[in-house]
Amino acid sequence: MQNGTDCVTAEKSLSLALLFSYSIIFVIGLVTNVMALYVFLSTPCKKNSIQIYLLNVAIADLLLIFCLPFRILYHVKQNTWLLGLTFCRIVGNLFYMNMYISIVLLGLISLDRYIKINRSVQHIKVVTTKQSIYICCTLWTLAIMGFIVMVVQSAWKEEKNPTKCFNYRGKQNAKMEAGLNYILVIIFWIVFFLLILSYIKIATHLLKMSKKRKRFPGTGKYIVIARNSFIVLIIFTLCFVPYHLFRFIYITSQLQDTSCYWKQIIHKCNEVMLLFSAFNSCLDPVMYFLMSRSIRKTVLRMICKRLSMESNISDSTSEMKQRYSSRDHLESPNHHSRIYFIKNVK
């Protein structure tokens, strides 16, 4: 439906699907990332650069997860925003800020792994733990500055419908915002192609090493590392590539005079693909487990400890049952013999 310059892009069926999907992502993402953060912080070993990057990915995923309840509330209220336009901009920009922080950090992780594996013979650490901390601090500083600029700029604009938040909006008078969105998409594709090149080289390098050292023990670990590298690449591709393939179309349509029919189609496609990007926060803990040996050891130790506690409880319970049953068995004959003796005496 079109009313003047306004176009209704929300549908009830789409809102219900988004409500259900974001609720599942919120629950799973919150539990898994809180556990991952706990494991990161409770692991006593010294952190390397990759673990520092993974820790920051977990923080970014948690911040993104905290934005989802507001999206859920928006769909619960039948696509009506009741918290003010400024807070709408804060939630929206915070969501995208943490998504792109995760993307850049994943690119840094792949670059770090590639350099370390290729220079492992020379035992040269190109990026130290302290340097990785500085890189993460710089990344967060730049992201927060961009976040503030976007929120302040959007606060100056007047919206025709203040009850709409996560909807299709034209940007004919916001070319700076559209330009920044183009830059973010370009950054993603640079990171993605670097990711492909680095992981392919990592995999081929590790497979060559495994073939050269077939007779040596422990050569199977090279194949496992190569396989895990491709799993990380698959997760990244599944979650982020569909959204960024469509992103150029979405931004360009905002800058042009697009008909209501195409706005509705573009909005639906964008919302579905954004859902895949949010789903990445549920899959990142799988990456932590695959890429960090200390995280794997800590998680497996926690699981084994939990299973041993449960088995000890069940063993102690069964032992107590056996004691009580044996005591009852011993007491029962004596009881019957006393009754028999009394009857005979009578």
Protein Blocks (a to p, Z undefined) as FASTA:
>chain_A
ZZhjaccfbdfklmmmmmmmmmmmmmmmmmmmmmmmmmmmmpmbdcdfklmmmmmmmmmm
mmmmmmmmmmmmmmmnoopafebjklmmmmmmmmmmmmmmmmmmmmmmmmmmmmmmmmmm
nopafbafklmmmmmmmmmmmmmmmmmmmmmmmmmpccfblmbcbdcddfkllmmlmmmm
mmmmmmmmmmmmmmmmmmmmmmmmmmmmmmmmmmpghklmmmmmmmmmmmmmmmmmmmmm
mmmmmmmmmmmmmmpccdfklmmmmmmmmmmmmmmmmmmmmmmmmmmmmmmmklmmmmmm
mmmmmmmmmmmmmmmmmmmmmmmmmmmmmmmmmmmmmmmmmmmmZZ
